[in-house]
């Protein structure tokens, strides 16, 4: 090859490599967890897909589920090597922690089908009951608080109210932002489950804020004024009048 042609070829390779550098830098910018876990998702729509993607980028293994797992192939392809898909039963068996992100109209059926398998499991409850969307089944959940209602559907599960207060687009755009991070409120009765949930919130790129026991989760349900408002932990404490 002539020297001139060789130099041109090398220049093109350099330009191509330079163009790809921002992508590589971005891919490497997510801090990697020191304690990878297996997270199973019941409900792999907008919120489940978003949180699964963030946790997979941090080094956790994620298992998305559906009654029709083939429909999840695009999601698995997008999330990458840390992701797989199957049925809800398979996701529960796989998981150290289960993420529950389904319309509240599905909760009664989920309790009937999977309460036994979820007993003793840490369950992150991200669902938001909405009477207009979900019908009368959502009324008691709105009245008593979604976390408390979910615990009644899944007796023995270690429920933590988590990842329900913000839109999935905010989770994707604000993860690992510079400066004060966006806070994610948590509520639960199981101390170890709250510790695990807090670690996963941190790995996803946010600051965990434990609000109190599971009943306190009502303070950040979808019926409350702070719903869908992205705030720092300092701002969220003030809004919820926490010490």
VEXLUM-464986 format. One record per residue (C-alpha): x, y, z; residue in one letter. Coordinates in pm, 1 decimal. Layout:
residues N
+----------+----------+----------+-------+
:        x :        y :        z : mimar :
+----------+----------+----------+-------+
:        X :        Y :        Z :     A :
...
+----------+----------+----------+-------+
***
This chain:
residues 243
+----------+----------+----------+-------+
:        x :        y :        z : mimar :
+----------+----------+----------+-------+
:      0.0 :      0.0 :      0.0 :     X :
:    130.1 :    347.2 :    -89.3 :     X :
:    228.7 :    566.9 :    208.4 :     X :
:    -30.5 :    829.9 :    113.2 :     X :
:   -312.6 :    572.2 :     98.8 :     X :
:   -195.1 :    415.7 :    426.5 :     X :
:   -197.9 :    754.4 :    599.0 :     X :
:   -549.8 :    824.6 :    472.3 :     X :
:   -669.7 :    485.8 :    599.1 :     X :
:   -516.1 :    547.2 :    940.2 :     X :
:   -680.6 :    888.9 :    953.9 :     X :
:  -1022.3 :    739.2 :    880.7 :     X :
:   -975.3 :    479.4 :   1156.8 :     X :
:   -877.6 :    754.3 :   1401.3 :     X :
:  -1182.9 :    962.4 :   1313.1 :     X :
:  -1413.8 :    662.2 :   1355.2 :     X :
:  -1259.7 :    573.9 :   1691.2 :     X :
:  -1291.2 :    932.3 :   1809.7 :     X :
:  -1658.1 :    942.7 :   1709.7 :     X :
:  -1725.9 :    633.5 :   1917.1 :     X :
:  -1543.7 :    754.4 :   2227.8 :     X :
:  -1838.5 :    942.6 :   2383.2 :     X :
:  -2052.2 :    628.8 :   2362.2 :     X :
:  -1784.0 :    417.3 :   2525.7 :     X :
:  -1733.7 :    678.3 :   2796.2 :     X :
:  -2107.3 :    690.1 :   2860.7 :     X :
:  -2128.1 :    311.1 :   2882.2 :     X :
:  -1846.3 :    306.0 :   3139.4 :     X :
:  -1981.8 :    597.9 :   3346.2 :     X :
:  -2239.5 :    398.5 :   3545.3 :     X :
:  -2083.3 :    291.0 :   3876.4 :     X :
:  -2080.1 :    -86.9 :   3906.5 :     X :
:  -2233.8 :   -250.2 :   4210.9 :     X :
:  -2006.0 :   -442.6 :   4444.4 :     X :
:  -2293.8 :   -677.0 :   4534.3 :     X :
:  -2474.7 :   -790.5 :   4218.2 :     X :
:  -2818.7 :   -938.6 :   4272.2 :     X :
:  -3081.1 :  -1118.1 :   4066.9 :     X :
:  -3389.4 :   -901.6 :   4011.7 :     X :
:  -3709.6 :  -1051.1 :   3872.7 :     X :
:  -3972.4 :   -825.1 :   3716.2 :     X :
:  -4345.4 :   -889.5 :   3725.6 :     X :
:  -4462.6 :   -616.7 :   3495.1 :     X :
:  -4207.7 :   -529.1 :   3226.9 :     X :
:  -4368.3 :   -219.5 :   3079.5 :     X :
:  -4246.3 :    138.7 :   3105.7 :     X :
:  -4145.9 :    145.6 :   3471.8 :     X :
:  -4023.2 :   -213.8 :   3490.8 :     X :
:  -3825.6 :   -177.0 :   3170.1 :     X :
:  -3667.1 :    150.0 :   3284.2 :     X :
:  -3561.1 :     30.1 :   3629.0 :     X :
:  -3446.0 :   -302.6 :   3487.8 :     X :
:  -3227.1 :   -121.9 :   3236.9 :     X :
:  -3070.9 :     98.3 :   3505.3 :     X :
:  -3000.7 :   -195.1 :   3736.8 :     X :
:  -2854.8 :   -404.3 :   3455.8 :     X :
:  -2619.1 :   -117.5 :   3365.3 :     X :
:  -2505.7 :   -116.6 :   3729.0 :     X :
:  -2416.7 :   -487.7 :   3708.7 :     X :
:  -2725.7 :   -666.8 :   3837.4 :     X :
:  -2890.2 :   -956.7 :   3652.9 :     X :
:  -3248.0 :   -882.5 :   3550.5 :     X :
:  -3524.5 :  -1120.9 :   3448.4 :     X :
:  -3821.8 :   -959.1 :   3274.3 :     X :
:  -4144.3 :  -1157.5 :   3264.3 :     X :
:  -4469.0 :  -1177.8 :   3074.4 :     X :
:  -4733.4 :  -1433.1 :   2994.7 :     X :
:  -4593.2 :  -1397.1 :   2641.9 :     X :
:  -4213.8 :  -1377.9 :   2689.8 :     X :
:  -4146.7 :  -1352.1 :   2315.6 :     X :
:  -4293.7 :  -1001.7 :   2331.0 :     X :
:  -4003.0 :   -900.9 :   2555.0 :     X :
:  -3728.4 :   -976.9 :   2303.9 :     X :
:  -3684.8 :   -610.4 :   2201.4 :     X :
:  -3652.1 :   -507.7 :   2567.3 :     X :
:  -3395.9 :   -779.1 :   2640.0 :     X :
:  -3199.3 :   -680.7 :   2330.1 :     X :
:  -3199.4 :   -316.3 :   2440.2 :     X :
:  -3091.0 :   -387.3 :   2797.6 :     X :
:  -2816.6 :   -628.3 :   2693.0 :     X :
:  -2627.3 :   -926.9 :   2826.7 :     X :
:  -2745.7 :   -890.5 :   3187.2 :     X :
:  -3110.0 :   -934.5 :   3083.2 :     X :
:  -3327.7 :  -1233.4 :   3003.6 :     X :
:  -3700.8 :  -1300.9 :   2982.2 :     X :
:  -3951.3 :  -1568.4 :   3073.7 :     X :
:  -4273.0 :  -1624.8 :   3264.6 :     X :
:  -4358.1 :  -1462.0 :   3599.1 :     X :
:  -4313.2 :  -1796.9 :   3772.5 :     X :
:  -3963.0 :  -1826.6 :   3628.0 :     X :
:  -3878.6 :  -1467.9 :   3723.0 :     X :
:  -3979.7 :  -1527.6 :   4085.8 :     X :
:  -3776.6 :  -1849.2 :   4107.9 :     X :
:  -3474.0 :  -1669.3 :   3959.1 :     X :
:  -3488.7 :  -1360.9 :   4179.4 :     X :
:  -3330.0 :  -1247.1 :   4502.2 :     X :
:  -3561.6 :   -945.0 :   4477.3 :     X :
:  -3886.9 :   -910.0 :   4284.8 :     X :
:  -3993.3 :   -580.0 :   4126.4 :     X :
:  -4370.4 :   -544.3 :   4098.9 :     X :
:  -4480.9 :   -288.8 :   3842.4 :     X :
:  -4828.6 :   -380.9 :   3720.3 :     X :
:  -5163.4 :   -199.9 :   3691.3 :     X :
:  -5344.9 :   -238.1 :   4021.4 :     X :
:  -5630.9 :   -412.1 :   3846.6 :     X :
:  -5394.4 :   -712.4 :   3818.9 :     X :
:  -5313.0 :   -736.3 :   4189.7 :     X :
:  -5589.6 :   -973.5 :   4289.3 :     X :
:  -5488.4 :  -1221.5 :   4017.7 :     X :
:  -5119.8 :  -1186.9 :   4106.4 :     X :
:  -5205.3 :  -1267.0 :   4466.2 :     X :
:  -5398.6 :  -1574.4 :   4360.6 :     X :
:  -5127.6 :  -1697.0 :   4126.1 :     X :
:  -4802.9 :  -1605.3 :   4302.0 :     X :
:  -4859.2 :  -1523.6 :   4671.4 :     X :
:  -4715.7 :  -1858.9 :   4775.3 :     X :
:  -4403.8 :  -1820.1 :   4561.3 :     X :
:  -4348.1 :  -1462.7 :   4683.6 :     X :
:  -4374.2 :  -1547.0 :   5052.6 :     X :
:  -4046.1 :  -1448.6 :   5218.1 :     X :
:  -3922.0 :  -1262.6 :   4909.2 :     X :
:  -3825.9 :   -895.7 :   4907.6 :     X :
:  -4081.1 :   -727.9 :   4678.8 :     X :
:  -4037.6 :   -372.2 :   4552.7 :     X :
:  -4389.3 :   -243.5 :   4493.5 :     X :
:  -4399.8 :     29.6 :   4227.0 :     X :
:  -4766.0 :      4.9 :   4128.9 :     X :
:  -5005.7 :    297.9 :   4166.3 :     X :
:  -5376.9 :    229.9 :   4214.4 :     X :
:  -5600.9 :    451.6 :   4004.2 :     X :
:  -5977.8 :    412.8 :   4037.2 :     X :
:  -6049.7 :    564.2 :   3696.2 :     X :
:  -5810.6 :    322.9 :   3525.9 :     X :
:  -5828.6 :     15.6 :   3751.0 :     X :
:  -6190.6 :     25.2 :   3863.3 :     X :
:  -6335.9 :    -45.3 :   4210.4 :     X :
:  -6050.0 :   -283.5 :   4302.3 :     X :
:  -5829.3 :     24.0 :   4345.2 :     X :
:  -6059.7 :    203.0 :   4592.4 :     X :
:  -5939.6 :     29.6 :   4913.2 :     X :
:  -5576.7 :     60.5 :   4798.8 :     X :
:  -5616.4 :    436.0 :   4753.1 :     X :
:  -5786.8 :    464.9 :   5092.6 :     X :
:  -5538.8 :    264.2 :   5300.3 :     X :
:  -5223.2 :    311.4 :   5093.4 :     X :
:  -5097.9 :     97.5 :   4806.4 :     X :
:  -4820.7 :    -72.4 :   5004.4 :     X :
:  -5054.5 :   -189.0 :   5279.3 :     X :
:  -5302.3 :   -318.4 :   5020.8 :     X :
:  -5027.9 :   -502.7 :   4831.6 :     X :
:  -4917.6 :   -670.3 :   5155.1 :     X :
:  -5272.5 :   -798.0 :   5200.4 :     X :
:  -5267.2 :   -951.2 :   4851.7 :     X :
:  -4921.3 :  -1103.6 :   4913.9 :     X :
:  -4912.7 :  -1216.9 :   5279.3 :     X :
:  -4564.0 :  -1304.6 :   5396.9 :     X :
:  -4386.7 :  -1110.6 :   5122.2 :     X :
:  -4139.7 :   -847.0 :   5243.3 :     X :
:  -4295.5 :   -545.3 :   5073.4 :     X :
:  -4110.3 :   -219.1 :   5020.1 :     X :
:  -4286.9 :     68.8 :   4850.5 :     X :
:  -4031.6 :    193.0 :   4596.4 :     X :
:  -3984.8 :    351.0 :   4251.5 :     X :
:  -4352.9 :    450.2 :   4229.1 :     X :
:  -4334.5 :    827.0 :   4274.7 :     X :
:  -4173.6 :    932.6 :   3943.7 :     X :
:  -4235.8 :    881.7 :   3573.3 :     X :
:  -4017.0 :    625.6 :   3396.5 :     X :
:  -3881.1 :    898.7 :   3167.1 :     X :
:  -3751.1 :   1087.6 :   3470.6 :     X :
:  -3580.0 :    774.6 :   3599.5 :     X :
:  -3403.8 :    727.2 :   3266.6 :     X :
:  -3302.5 :   1091.2 :   3224.3 :     X :
:  -3200.7 :   1175.3 :   3582.5 :     X :
:  -3009.8 :    861.4 :   3685.3 :     X :
:  -2657.9 :    933.0 :   3816.8 :     X :
:  -2691.7 :   1304.4 :   3751.3 :     X :
:  -2418.2 :   1535.7 :   3878.8 :     X :
:  -2466.9 :   1723.4 :   4203.7 :     X :
:  -2753.4 :   1639.7 :   4438.6 :     X :
:  -2926.1 :   1329.0 :   4311.1 :     X :
:  -3299.8 :   1286.9 :   4271.2 :     X :
:  -3444.8 :   1115.0 :   4578.2 :     X :
:  -3653.3 :    797.6 :   4573.4 :     X :
:  -3880.8 :    757.4 :   4878.3 :     X :
:  -3908.3 :    414.3 :   5039.3 :     X :
:  -4142.1 :    266.4 :   5298.2 :     X :
:  -4142.1 :    -79.6 :   5452.4 :     X :
:  -4171.7 :   -281.1 :   5772.9 :     X :
:  -3875.8 :   -515.6 :   5710.9 :     X :
:  -3538.8 :   -360.8 :   5801.3 :     X :
:  -3330.2 :   -589.2 :   5580.2 :     X :
:  -3565.7 :   -539.0 :   5286.1 :     X :
:  -3533.4 :   -161.2 :   5326.4 :     X :
:  -3153.5 :   -192.9 :   5330.5 :     X :
:  -3157.5 :   -393.8 :   5008.4 :     X :
:  -3404.6 :   -155.5 :   4845.4 :     X :
:  -3189.3 :    142.7 :   4944.2 :     X :
:  -2883.9 :    -18.4 :   4786.1 :     X :
:  -3072.2 :    -83.9 :   4462.5 :     X :
:  -3196.7 :    276.2 :   4452.1 :     X :
:  -2835.3 :    392.2 :   4487.3 :     X :
:  -2718.6 :    151.9 :   4216.4 :     X :
:  -2991.0 :    281.4 :   3984.0 :     X :
:  -2849.1 :    631.3 :   4024.1 :     X :
:  -3066.2 :    796.9 :   4289.3 :     X :
:  -3064.0 :    880.4 :   4659.7 :     X :
:  -3282.5 :    658.5 :   4879.1 :     X :
:  -3495.2 :    822.4 :   5146.3 :     X :
:  -3663.0 :    589.5 :   5396.8 :     X :
:  -3987.1 :    763.5 :   5491.9 :     X :
:  -4101.6 :    511.3 :   5752.0 :     X :
:  -4303.7 :    187.8 :   5785.2 :     X :
:  -4511.7 :     48.9 :   5503.0 :     X :
:  -4817.2 :    250.4 :   5607.0 :     X :
:  -4612.1 :    569.2 :   5559.8 :     X :
:  -4587.9 :    486.1 :   5190.3 :     X :
:  -4928.4 :    644.7 :   5148.8 :     X :
:  -4754.8 :    982.7 :   5180.5 :     X :
:  -4599.4 :    937.0 :   4836.4 :     X :
:  -4877.1 :    745.5 :   4660.9 :     X :
:  -5012.6 :    878.9 :   4332.0 :     X :
:  -5294.8 :   1058.7 :   4515.0 :     X :
:  -5047.8 :   1283.1 :   4700.7 :     X :
:  -4921.0 :   1631.6 :   4606.5 :     X :
:  -4557.4 :   1522.0 :   4565.0 :     X :
:  -4641.4 :   1257.7 :   4304.7 :     X :
:  -4436.6 :   1297.7 :   3983.5 :     X :
:  -4226.4 :   1577.6 :   4135.0 :     X :
:  -3851.4 :   1512.6 :   4108.6 :     X :
:  -3683.8 :   1639.6 :   4425.0 :     X :
:  -3359.0 :   1599.2 :   4611.3 :     X :
:  -3362.4 :   1423.0 :   4947.7 :     X :
:  -3342.3 :   1761.2 :   5118.9 :     X :
:  -3643.8 :   1890.0 :   4925.1 :     X :
:  -3839.6 :   1569.2 :   4971.4 :     X :
:  -3782.6 :   1569.2 :   5348.6 :     X :
:  -3919.0 :   1921.7 :   5364.6 :     X :
:  -4220.3 :   1835.2 :   5148.5 :     X :
:  -4304.2 :   1534.4 :   5365.6 :     X :
:  -4221.7 :   1720.6 :   5689.5 :     X :
:  -3967.1 :   1460.8 :   5792.1 :     X :
:  -3707.0 :   1534.3 :   6061.8 :     X :
+----------+----------+----------+-------+
***
